[in-house]
Amino acid sequence: MTKNDLNAWSEADNRYHPCLMELWGNQRRLADIASMYMDQAHPGSMFTLRLRQKSSRSTEEHREHVRLILKGKCARVREYYRQHGERAGKELMEIISKYRINNL
């Protein structure tokens, strides 16, 4: 993946989250719920992909998730992942509001 290939980054991001659920050891039901949420968020994420700042913040957050999991710091992973989702969601909503995009 080249440094500025947003399509490749997006594809990797879409593979990352289900892999994280598996690595984290989530029960099948929780993983299914997370997958459903990500599927619903995906169109908005793809639509705003080139309107957002570069993905380096999310990429670093993803690396930190994995580091915390490997260290066995599950409570910290849950909190950090929640913060990541809130930040990313807020970022998307700001773009959607700024450009008055009402139907995604």
C-alpha positions in Angstrom: 0.0 0.0 0.0 1.5 3.3 -1.0 1.5 6.2 1.5 -1.3 8.2 -0.2 -3.4 5.4 -1.6 -6.8 6.2 0.1 -8.6 3.3 -1.6 -6.0 0.8 -0.3 -6.1 2.4 3.1 -9.9 2.1 3.2 -9.8 -1.5 2.2 -7.2 -2.3 4.9 -9.4 -0.4 7.4 -12.4 -2.5 6.5 -10.4 -5.7 7.1 -8.8 -4.4 10.3 -11.9 -4.0 12.4 -13.2 -7.6 12.0 -9.7 -8.9 12.6 -9.5 -6.8 15.7 -12.7 -8.3 17.0 -11.3 -11.8 16.4 -7.9 -11.0 18.0 -9.7 -9.5 20.9 -11.6 -12.7 21.4 -15.1 -11.3 21.2 -18.0 -13.6 21.3 -19.6 -14.2 17.9 -22.8 -12.2 18.7 -20.8 -9.1 19.7 -18.6 -9.4 16.6 -21.8 -9.7 14.5 -23.2 -6.5 16.0 -19.9 -4.6 15.4 -19.9 -5.9 11.8 -23.5 -4.7 11.3 -22.5 -1.2 12.7 -19.5 -1.0 10.4 -21.5 -2.0 7.4 -23.9 0.8 8.1 -21.2 3.3 8.6 -19.2 2.2 5.5 -21.1 4.3 2.9 -20.6 7.5 4.8 -17.0 6.6 5.4 -16.4 6.0 1.7 -18.3 9.1 0.6 -16.2 11.3 2.9 -12.9 9.5 2.4 -11.3 12.3 0.3 -12.9 15.1 2.3 -11.2 14.0 5.6 -7.7 14.6 6.8 -5.2 11.9 6.0 -5.8 8.7 7.9 -2.6 8.7 9.9 -4.4 9.3 13.2 -6.7 6.3 12.7 -3.7 4.2 11.6 -1.8 5.1 14.7 -4.9 4.4 16.9 -5.2 1.0 15.2 -1.5 0.2 16.0 -2.1 1.2 19.7 -5.2 -1.1 19.8 -3.0 -4.1 18.8 -0.2 -3.1 21.2 -2.6 -3.0 24.1 -4.2 -6.3 23.1 -0.8 -8.0 22.9 0.0 -6.6 26.4 -3.3 -8.0 27.8 -4.7 -4.6 28.7 -8.3 -5.4 27.8 -9.9 -2.7 29.8 -7.7 -0.1 28.2 -8.4 -1.5 24.7 -12.1 -1.2 25.3 -11.8 2.4 26.3 -9.4 3.3 23.6 -11.5 1.6 20.9 -14.6 3.5 22.2 -12.7 6.8 22.0 -11.5 5.9 18.5 -15.0 5.2 17.3 -16.4 8.4 18.9 -13.6 10.5 17.3 -14.0 9.0 13.9 -17.8 9.3 14.0 -17.6 12.9 15.1 -15.2 13.6 12.3 -17.6 12.1 9.7 -20.6 13.9 11.1 -18.7 17.3 11.0 -18.0 16.7 7.3 -21.6 15.6 6.6 -22.9 18.7 8.3 -20.4 21.1 6.7 -21.4 19.9 3.2 -25.1 19.5 4.1 -25.2 15.9 3.0 -28.5 14.6 4.2 -29.0 11.3 2.3 -26.2 8.8 2.5 
